[in-house]
Amino acid sequence: MGVIAKQSGWASVAIGAGLVLGAVNTMVVLPRAFEGAEAQWGLIRILTSWGMILSSLAVLGAPSAIMRFLSRFPSEERPGILKTMLLLPAGGLAIMLAVMLVAGDRILPLMDAERGKLLSQHLFGFMAITTSMCCLHIIRAIVNQQLKSAIIAWVDEFWQKGSYLILGILLLNKIIDFQLFIWGYIASWGVSSIILFIQALQMPMRVAGKYRWDQWKSIVNFSSFSVLAGAAAIIATHLDYVMIGMFLGLAEVPIYTIGYFVGSVVGMPGRATQKILGAVTADKIHSPKKSELKALNRASARVNFLLSASIMAGIWAGFQPFEMLLPAGYRGIEAIFICIGLHRLITSFNLVNNQILGYSDAYRIVLPLNLGLVLVTVATNYLFLVVFEWGLLGAALATLGTAIWNNSWRLWIVWRRFQTHPFSWNLLLISAISIISAYSFHWPVGTMGHPIVGAISQGILASTTTFGLCYVLGCFPELREGLKRQLSWWP
C-alpha cells in the first residue's frame, strides 16, 4: 500500500489545490465575468464536453490498451508494442478532424437549443482542443502505467484550473476580450499535453523499435472493444451538458455547471486514488492470492466512502448560506448538488469493484454495460428534460438514476464472477453518522452572521463531526495505525 499512499497523497494535494482554484473560478469569478453573457460561458462548457466526447472516441481505445495490454510484455519488447499501439489513435484523430472539417459547421449548431451560430463560429477551436485532449489521453496512460499518477493530477488540477482562473480574472477585469479568453483556454490544454509529454520522456518507457505486426490483431481486437467500453463513461459524464445546451440552451449550462461542480467535490477522494488503484488492481487481479484483491476492494470502498461522506455532510450543512454568496441567477441549485453528490458517493465505494471488471478476463462484459450507460443517460435526460420538462433538476436526477442503474449491475456481476464486493457494515455506520451530522448543522441563512462565516463554520462542524465519530468508532484503522507509527504515544 506504500505506492498507493504516496501517489494518492501527492495527488490529493494537487486535487485540493485544484479544488480551491476551481471553486474560486466557478463560483466567484466566472459568474460575474459572464454576467449577461451566460451563453458564452455555456460555449466554453460545451466546447470542453464535446471535445472530451470526440477525443475519447478518436483515440480508439488506445489508453485502455496501454494500461491493460502493455504490462503483459517484457520491458525490452514494450517500445515496439507501444509504437504499434499509437497507430490507432493517430488514425482515429485524422478521421475525426476530417469529419469536423467537412460537416462540423452543420453538426455544432445542433448543440444549442437556439440553433445560434456561436458554436459553429468556433469550429477550429473545437478541433484544436479535441486534438490536445487526444494527446492527453495517450500521454496520461503512459505516465500512469509507470505508477506516476500524482504528476497527472498536478497538471490536470493545478495547472489547468489555475490557468483557467487567470483567464477568468483577466476577462472579469476587461483586460482581454472573449475571443482572446477562449483561445487562451484552448491553448492551456495544449500546454498540459506538452508538460506531460516532457515528463513521459523522462521515464523508461519509450516509443521505439520495429512495429510489432505480429501483435496487431490482438491490439486491434482489444482496442476495438475498448473504444466504446472505455469512452462510454466519459461520454455519459459530459452528455448532461450537451443535452442541456441542446434542449434548454447554452445560457442554462452555467447554472448546472455550478451545481454539478459543488456535487463533484464529494468525489475528490476517489479522484485522488483512482489512477493508482487502477494500476494496483490490474496487478492484483492476476495474483494467485485472491484475498489481497478482496481486502483492497473493501478497504478502498470504506476509506473513500468515509472521506466522501464527510465532505458531502459538510457541504450540505452549509449550503444555504453558501448559496447567498452566488449571484441571484445561480441560486436554487441545492437539489442538483444532492443528486450529483450521491452519484459521487456511489462511485466512491465501487471504485476498485468497477476496475476489477476492466482488468480481468471478464473485461468484455464492460462493453454492453457501458453502452447501456450511454443509452440510459440519453433516454433519462430526454425523458426528464423534454417529456417531463423538469429542467436542470431533471438532468441531475438522470445522472443519479443512471449511476444507480449502472453500478448495481456491476456489483452483481463482480460478485457472481469473483465472489468479492465492496460492502461492509462500516458503510451503514458512516452513512448514518454523515446524515445526522449534516442535518444537525444544516442551519438557515443568518444563524452565524455573514453567509461566508455560516457556510465555512457549518461545513467544518459537519465534516469534522462525521470524520471524528467514524474514526473513534474504528471506521478508519489505517489512519490510526499510521499515526501510531509516527507518534508512539498515539492511542
C-alpha positions as CSV (number, residue, x, y, z in Angstrom):
1,M,0.0,0.0,0.0
2,G,3.1,2.3,0.1
3,V,3.0,3.4,-3.5
4,I,-0.8,3.9,-3.3
5,A,-0.4,6.1,-0.2
6,K,2.5,8.1,-1.7
7,Q,0.9,8.7,-5.1
8,S,-2.6,9.3,-3.8
9,G,-1.2,11.6,-1.1
10,W,0.5,13.9,-3.6
11,A,-2.5,13.6,-5.9
12,S,-4.7,14.7,-3.0
13,V,-2.6,17.8,-2.5
14,A,-2.9,18.6,-6.2
15,I,-6.7,17.9,-6.3
16,G,-7.2,20.0,-3.2
17,A,-5.3,22.9,-4.8
18,G,-7.3,22.5,-8.0
19,L,-10.5,22.3,-6.0
20,V,-9.7,25.7,-4.4
21,L,-8.8,27.3,-7.8
22,G,-11.8,25.7,-9.5
23,A,-14.2,26.8,-6.7
24,V,-13.0,30.4,-6.8
25,N,-13.3,30.5,-10.6
26,T,-16.6,28.6,-10.9
27,M,-18.4,30.3,-8.1
28,V,-16.9,33.7,-7.9
29,V,-15.1,34.8,-11.0
30,L,-16.9,33.3,-14.0
31,P,-20.5,34.1,-12.9
32,R,-19.5,37.7,-12.7
33,A,-17.3,37.8,-15.8
34,F,-20.1,36.3,-17.9
35,E,-22.9,38.1,-16.2
36,G,-25.4,39.0,-19.0
37,A,-23.5,36.7,-21.4
38,E,-24.2,33.3,-20.0
39,A,-24.3,31.7,-23.4
40,Q,-20.6,32.5,-23.9
41,W,-19.8,30.6,-20.7
42,G,-22.1,27.8,-21.9
43,L,-20.0,27.7,-25.1
44,I,-16.8,27.1,-23.1
45,R,-18.5,24.2,-21.2
46,I,-19.9,22.7,-24.4
47,L,-16.6,23.1,-26.1
48,T,-14.9,21.1,-23.2
49,S,-17.6,18.4,-23.1
50,W,-17.8,18.0,-26.8
51,G,-14.0,17.8,-27.0
52,M,-13.9,15.2,-24.3
53,I,-16.6,13.1,-26.1
54,L,-14.9,13.3,-29.5
55,S,-11.3,12.7,-28.2
56,S,-12.4,9.7,-26.1
57,L,-13.7,8.1,-29.4
58,A,-10.8,9.3,-31.6
59,V,-8.1,7.5,-29.5
60,L,-9.8,4.2,-30.5
61,G,-9.3,2.6,-27.1
62,A,-5.5,3.0,-27.0
63,P,-5.3,4.3,-23.4
64,S,-7.1,1.2,-22.0
65,A,-4.9,-1.0,-24.2
66,I,-1.8,0.7,-22.9
67,M,-2.9,0.1,-19.3
68,R,-4.0,-3.5,-19.7
69,F,-2.0,-4.9,-22.7
70,L,1.4,-3.4,-22.3
71,S,2.3,-4.9,-18.9
72,R,2.0,-8.4,-20.3
73,F,5.2,-8.0,-22.3
74,P,8.8,-7.9,-21.0
75,S,10.3,-4.4,-20.8
76,E,12.6,-4.9,-23.8
77,E,9.5,-5.5,-26.1
78,R,7.4,-2.7,-24.8
79,P,8.8,0.1,-27.0
80,G,7.8,-1.7,-30.2
81,I,4.4,-2.7,-28.8
82,L,3.7,0.9,-27.8
83,K,4.8,2.2,-31.2
84,T,2.3,-0.2,-32.8
85,M,-0.5,0.8,-30.4
86,L,-0.1,4.5,-31.3
87,L,-1.1,3.9,-34.9
88,L,-4.7,3.6,-33.8
89,P,-5.1,7.0,-32.1
90,A,-3.2,8.6,-35.0
91,G,-5.6,7.2,-37.5
92,G,-8.7,8.0,-35.3
93,L,-7.6,11.6,-34.8
94,A,-7.1,12.0,-38.6
95,I,-10.6,10.7,-39.3
96,M,-12.2,12.9,-36.6
97,L,-10.5,16.0,-37.9
98,A,-11.6,15.2,-41.5
99,V,-15.2,14.7,-40.4
100,M,-15.2,18.0,-38.5
101,L,-13.7,19.9,-41.5
102,V,-16.4,18.5,-43.8
103,A,-19.5,18.6,-41.6
104,G,-18.6,20.4,-38.4
105,D,-20.4,23.6,-39.4
106,R,-23.6,21.7,-39.7
107,I,-23.2,19.5,-36.6
108,L,-22.2,22.0,-34.0
109,P,-25.3,24.3,-34.2
110,L,-27.4,21.3,-33.2
111,M,-25.8,21.5,-29.7
112,D,-27.7,24.8,-28.9
113,A,-31.5,25.0,-28.4
114,E,-31.5,28.4,-30.0
115,R,-29.6,27.0,-33.0
116,G,-27.3,30.0,-32.8
117,K,-24.0,30.5,-34.7
118,L,-21.9,30.8,-31.5
119,L,-20.8,27.2,-31.7
120,S,-20.2,26.9,-35.5
121,Q,-18.1,30.1,-35.4
122,H,-15.6,28.2,-33.2
123,L,-15.2,25.1,-35.3
124,F,-11.4,25.3,-35.4
125,G,-11.4,25.8,-31.6
126,F,-13.3,22.6,-31.2
127,M,-10.7,20.8,-33.5
128,A,-7.8,22.3,-31.6
129,I,-9.0,21.4,-28.1
130,T,-10.0,17.9,-29.2
131,T,-6.6,17.3,-30.7
132,S,-4.9,18.3,-27.4
133,M,-7.3,16.1,-25.4
134,C,-6.5,13.1,-27.7
135,C,-2.8,13.6,-26.9
136,L,-3.5,13.9,-23.2
137,H,-5.5,10.6,-23.2
138,I,-2.4,8.8,-24.6
139,I,0.2,10.5,-22.5
140,R,-1.8,10.1,-19.3
141,A,-2.0,6.3,-19.9
142,I,1.8,6.1,-20.5
143,V,2.6,8.1,-17.4
144,N,0.0,6.2,-15.2
145,Q,1.3,2.9,-16.4
146,Q,4.6,3.8,-14.8
147,L,2.7,4.5,-11.5
148,K,3.2,8.2,-11.6
149,S,-0.4,9.3,-11.3
150,A,0.4,12.2,-9.0
151,I,2.1,14.1,-11.9
152,I,-1.1,13.8,-13.9
153,A,-3.1,15.3,-11.0
154,W,-0.8,18.3,-10.7
155,V,-1.2,19.1,-14.4
156,D,-4.9,18.4,-14.6
157,E,-5.8,20.1,-11.4
158,F,-3.3,22.8,-10.6
159,W,-2.1,24.0,-14.0
160,Q,-5.4,23.5,-15.9
161,K,-7.6,25.1,-13.3
162,G,-5.1,27.7,-12.3
163,S,-4.7,28.9,-15.9
164,Y,-8.5,28.9,-16.3
165,L,-8.7,31.1,-13.2
166,I,-6.2,33.6,-14.5
167,L,-8.0,33.9,-17.8
168,G,-11.3,34.4,-15.9
169,I,-9.8,37.2,-13.8
170,L,-8.4,38.9,-16.9
171,L,-11.8,38.7,-18.6
172,L,-13.6,40.0,-15.5
173,N,-11.3,43.0,-15.4
174,K,-11.7,43.5,-19.1
175,I,-8.0,43.1,-19.8
176,I,-8.9,40.6,-22.5
177,D,-12.0,40.1,-24.6
178,F,-14.0,36.9,-25.0
179,Q,-12.1,35.8,-28.2
180,L,-8.8,36.0,-26.6
181,F,-10.2,34.3,-23.5
182,I,-11.4,31.3,-25.5
183,W,-8.2,30.8,-27.4
184,G,-6.2,31.2,-24.2
185,Y,-8.4,28.4,-22.7
186,I,-7.8,26.2,-25.7
187,A,-4.0,26.9,-25.5
188,S,-4.0,25.8,-21.9
189,W,-5.0,22.3,-22.9
190,G,-2.1,22.2,-25.4
191,V,0.3,23.3,-22.7
192,S,-1.0,20.5,-20.5
193,S,-0.1,17.9,-23.2
194,I,3.3,19.4,-23.6
195,I,4.1,19.3,-19.9
196,L,3.0,15.7,-19.5
197,F,4.9,14.8,-22.8
198,I,8.1,16.2,-21.3
199,Q,7.5,14.1,-18.1
200,A,6.9,11.0,-20.2
201,L,10.2,11.5,-21.9
202,Q,12.0,11.2,-18.6
203,M,10.5,7.8,-17.9
204,P,12.0,4.4,-19.0
205,M,9.0,3.7,-21.4
206,R,9.9,4.6,-25.0
207,V,8.3,4.5,-28.4
208,A,11.0,2.8,-30.5
209,G,11.9,-0.3,-32.4
210,K,10.1,-2.0,-35.2
211,Y,6.3,-2.2,-35.5
212,R,5.1,-5.4,-33.9
213,W,2.7,-6.6,-36.6
214,D,2.6,-10.0,-35.0
215,Q,0.6,-8.3,-32.2
216,W,-1.5,-6.1,-34.4
217,K,-4.5,-8.4,-34.4
218,S,-4.5,-8.7,-30.6
219,I,-4.1,-4.9,-30.2
220,V,-6.9,-4.2,-32.7
221,N,-9.2,-6.7,-31.0
222,F,-8.8,-5.2,-27.6
223,S,-8.8,-1.6,-28.8
224,S,-12.0,-2.1,-30.9
225,F,-13.6,-3.3,-27.7
226,S,-12.2,-0.6,-25.6
227,V,-13.1,2.3,-27.9
228,L,-16.7,2.2,-26.7
229,A,-16.2,0.4,-23.3
230,G,-13.6,3.0,-22.2
231,A,-15.2,6.0,-23.8
232,A,-18.7,5.4,-22.7
233,A,-18.1,6.6,-19.1
234,I,-16.6,9.8,-20.4
235,I,-19.4,10.3,-22.9
236,A,-22.0,9.7,-20.2
237,T,-20.4,12.2,-17.9
238,H,-20.5,15.0,-20.5
239,L,-23.8,14.2,-22.1
240,D,-25.6,16.2,-19.5
241,Y,-24.0,19.4,-20.6
242,V,-24.5,18.7,-24.3
243,M,-28.2,17.8,-23.8
244,I,-28.9,20.8,-21.6
245,G,-27.4,23.0,-24.3
246,M,-29.4,21.1,-26.9
247,F,-32.8,21.3,-25.3
248,L,-32.6,24.2,-22.8
249,G,-30.0,26.5,-24.4
250,L,-26.4,27.5,-23.8
251,A,-27.4,30.1,-21.2
252,E,-28.7,27.3,-18.8
253,V,-25.4,25.3,-18.9
254,P,-23.5,27.6,-16.5
255,I,-26.2,27.2,-13.8
256,Y,-26.0,23.4,-14.0
257,T,-22.2,23.7,-14.1
258,I,-22.1,25.3,-10.6
259,G,-24.4,22.8,-9.1
260,Y,-22.5,19.9,-10.7
261,F,-19.1,21.3,-9.6
262,V,-20.2,21.5,-6.0
263,G,-21.5,18.0,-6.1
264,S,-18.4,16.7,-7.8
265,V,-16.3,17.9,-4.9
266,V,-17.7,14.9,-3.0
267,G,-15.8,12.6,-5.3
268,M,-12.4,14.3,-4.6
269,P,-11.0,11.3,-2.5
270,G,-11.9,8.8,-5.2
271,R,-10.2,11.0,-7.9
272,A,-7.0,11.1,-5.8
273,T,-6.8,7.3,-5.6
274,Q,-8.5,6.2,-8.8
275,K,-5.5,6.1,-11.1
276,I,-3.0,4.5,-8.7
277,L,-5.7,2.0,-7.6
278,G,-6.3,1.1,-11.2
279,A,-2.7,0.2,-11.7
280,V,-2.6,-1.8,-8.5
281,T,-5.8,-3.6,-9.3
282,A,-4.5,-4.5,-12.7
283,D,-1.6,-6.2,-11.0
284,K,-3.6,-8.0,-8.2
285,I,-6.3,-9.3,-10.5
286,H,-3.9,-11.8,-11.8
287,S,-2.3,-12.6,-8.4
288,P,-2.9,-16.1,-7.0
289,K,-3.7,-14.5,-3.6
290,K,-7.3,-13.6,-4.2
291,S,-7.6,-12.5,-0.6
292,E,-5.5,-9.5,-1.4
293,L,-7.9,-8.3,-4.1
294,K,-10.9,-8.7,-1.7
295,A,-9.1,-6.8,1.0
296,L,-8.2,-4.0,-1.4
297,N,-11.8,-3.8,-2.6
298,R,-13.3,-3.4,0.8
299,A,-10.6,-1.2,2.3
300,S,-10.8,1.2,-0.7
301,A,-14.6,1.3,-0.5
302,R,-14.6,2.0,3.2
303,V,-11.9,4.7,3.2
304,N,-13.1,6.5,0.0
305,F,-16.8,6.4,1.2
306,L,-15.8,7.8,4.6
307,L,-13.9,10.7,3.2
308,S,-16.5,11.4,0.5
309,A,-19.4,11.3,3.1
310,S,-17.5,13.7,5.4
311,I,-17.1,16.1,2.5
312,M,-20.8,15.8,1.5
313,A,-22.0,16.3,5.0
314,G,-20.0,19.5,5.3
315,I,-21.1,21.0,2.0
316,W,-24.8,20.2,2.6
317,A,-24.7,21.6,6.2
318,G,-23.5,25.0,4.9
319,F,-25.3,25.0,1.6
320,Q,-28.0,27.6,2.4
321,P,-25.5,30.3,3.4
322,F,-23.2,29.3,0.6
323,E,-25.9,30.0,-2.0
324,M,-26.2,33.6,-0.8
325,L,-22.7,34.1,-1.9
326,L,-23.7,33.4,-5.5
327,P,-25.3,35.9,-8.0
328,A,-29.1,35.7,-7.8
329,G,-29.4,33.9,-11.1
330,Y,-27.3,30.9,-9.9
331,R,-29.2,30.1,-6.7
332,G,-31.7,27.2,-6.1
333,I,-29.2,24.5,-7.0
334,E,-29.2,22.5,-3.7
335,A,-31.2,19.6,-5.2
336,I,-28.7,19.4,-8.1
337,F,-25.9,19.3,-5.6
338,I,-27.5,16.5,-3.7
339,C,-28.1,14.4,-6.8
340,I,-24.5,14.8,-8.0
341,G,-23.1,14.3,-4.5
342,L,-25.0,11.0,-4.1
343,H,-23.7,9.9,-7.5
344,R,-20.2,10.5,-6.4
345,L,-20.8,8.6,-3.1
346,I,-21.9,5.6,-5.1
347,T,-18.9,5.8,-7.3
348,S,-16.5,6.2,-4.3
349,F,-17.3,2.8,-2.7
350,N,-17.5,1.0,-6.0
351,L,-14.1,2.2,-7.4
352,V,-12.0,-1.0,-7.2
353,N,-15.0,-3.2,-7.8
354,N,-15.5,-1.5,-11.2
355,Q,-11.8,-1.8,-12.1
356,I,-11.9,-5.5,-11.5
357,L,-14.2,-5.9,-14.5
358,G,-12.0,-3.7,-16.7
359,Y,-8.7,-5.5,-15.9
360,S,-9.9,-9.1,-15.6
361,D,-10.6,-11.7,-18.2
362,A,-14.3,-10.7,-17.9
363,Y,-13.5,-7.3,-19.4
364,R,-15.7,-7.8,-22.5
365,I,-18.8,-7.5,-20.3
366,V,-17.9,-3.9,-19.7
367,L,-18.9,-3.1,-23.3
368,P,-22.6,-3.8,-23.0
369,L,-22.6,-2.3,-19.6
370,N,-21.1,1.0,-20.8
371,L,-23.2,1.1,-24.0
372,G,-26.2,0.7,-21.7
373,L,-24.8,3.5,-19.6
374,V,-24.8,5.9,-22.6
375,L,-28.2,4.8,-23.8
376,V,-29.8,5.1,-20.4
377,T,-28.1,8.5,-19.9
378,V,-29.6,9.7,-23.2
379,A,-33.0,8.2,-22.5
380,T,-33.4,9.6,-19.0
381,N,-32.1,13.0,-19.9
382,Y,-34.6,13.2,-22.8
383,L,-37.4,11.9,-20.6
384,F,-36.7,14.4,-17.8
385,L,-35.7,17.4,-19.9
386,V,-38.1,17.1,-22.8
387,V,-41.1,14.9,-21.8
388,F,-41.4,15.8,-18.1
389,E,-39.8,19.3,-18.6
390,W,-38.1,19.1,-15.2
391,G,-35.3,21.4,-16.3
392,L,-31.9,21.3,-14.7
393,L,-33.1,19.1,-11.8
394,G,-34.2,16.6,-14.4
395,A,-30.6,16.4,-15.8
396,A,-29.3,15.9,-12.2
397,L,-31.9,13.1,-11.5
398,A,-31.0,11.5,-14.8
399,T,-27.3,11.4,-13.7
400,L,-28.1,9.9,-10.3
401,G,-30.6,7.3,-11.7
402,T,-28.1,6.2,-14.3
403,A,-25.4,5.8,-11.7
404,I,-27.6,3.6,-9.5
405,W,-28.6,1.5,-12.5
406,N,-25.1,1.0,-13.9
407,N,-23.3,0.4,-10.6
408,S,-25.9,-2.1,-9.4
409,W,-25.2,-4.2,-12.5
410,R,-21.5,-4.0,-11.9
411,L,-21.8,-5.0,-8.3
412,W,-23.9,-8.1,-9.2
413,I,-21.6,-9.2,-12.0
414,V,-18.4,-8.9,-10.0
415,W,-20.0,-10.8,-7.1
416,R,-21.2,-13.6,-9.4
417,R,-17.8,-14.0,-11.2
418,F,-15.3,-13.2,-8.4
419,Q,-17.2,-13.5,-5.1
420,T,-16.0,-10.2,-3.9
421,H,-17.8,-7.0,-3.1
422,P,-17.0,-3.6,-1.5
423,F,-19.7,-3.7,1.2
424,S,-19.1,-3.8,4.9
425,W,-21.2,-2.8,8.0
426,N,-19.0,0.3,8.3
427,L,-20.7,1.8,5.2
428,L,-24.0,1.8,7.0
429,L,-22.5,3.4,10.1
430,I,-20.7,6.0,8.1
431,S,-23.9,6.8,6.2
432,A,-25.9,7.2,9.4
433,I,-23.3,9.4,11.0
434,S,-22.9,11.7,8.0
435,I,-26.7,12.2,7.6
436,I,-27.2,13.0,11.2
437,S,-24.2,15.4,11.2
438,A,-25.3,17.2,8.1
439,Y,-28.9,17.6,9.3
440,S,-27.7,18.8,12.8
441,F,-25.7,21.7,11.3
442,H,-27.9,22.5,8.3
443,W,-28.9,25.8,9.8
444,P,-30.6,28.6,7.8
445,V,-29.0,31.7,6.5
446,G,-28.1,34.2,9.2
447,T,-27.7,31.7,12.0
448,M,-24.0,32.5,12.3
449,G,-24.0,36.0,10.9
450,H,-22.4,36.7,7.5
451,P,-23.2,33.9,4.9
452,I,-19.5,33.2,4.3
453,V,-19.0,32.6,8.1
454,G,-22.0,30.3,8.2
455,A,-21.0,28.3,5.1
456,I,-17.5,27.7,6.4
457,S,-18.4,27.1,10.1
458,Q,-21.3,24.8,9.5
459,G,-19.4,22.9,6.9
460,I,-16.4,22.4,9.2
461,L,-18.6,21.3,12.1
462,A,-20.5,18.7,10.0
463,S,-17.4,17.3,8.3
464,T,-15.2,17.1,11.4
465,T,-18.1,15.6,13.4
466,T,-18.6,12.9,10.7
467,F,-14.9,12.1,10.3
468,G,-14.2,12.3,14.0
469,L,-17.0,10.0,15.1
470,C,-16.2,7.5,12.3
471,Y,-12.5,7.4,13.3
472,V,-13.3,6.9,17.0
473,L,-15.7,4.1,16.1
474,G,-13.0,2.3,14.2
475,C,-14.0,3.0,10.6
476,F,-10.5,4.2,9.6
477,P,-8.0,1.8,11.2
478,E,-5.4,2.7,8.5
479,L,-5.1,6.2,9.8
480,R,-4.9,5.1,13.4
481,E,-2.1,2.7,12.5
482,G,-0.2,5.3,10.5
483,L,-0.5,7.8,13.4
484,K,0.8,5.2,15.9
485,R,3.8,4.6,13.7
486,Q,4.6,8.3,13.6
487,L,3.6,9.1,17.2
488,S,4.4,6.4,19.7
489,W,2.1,7.9,22.3
490,W,-1.0,7.9,20.0
491,P,-3.8,5.7,21.5
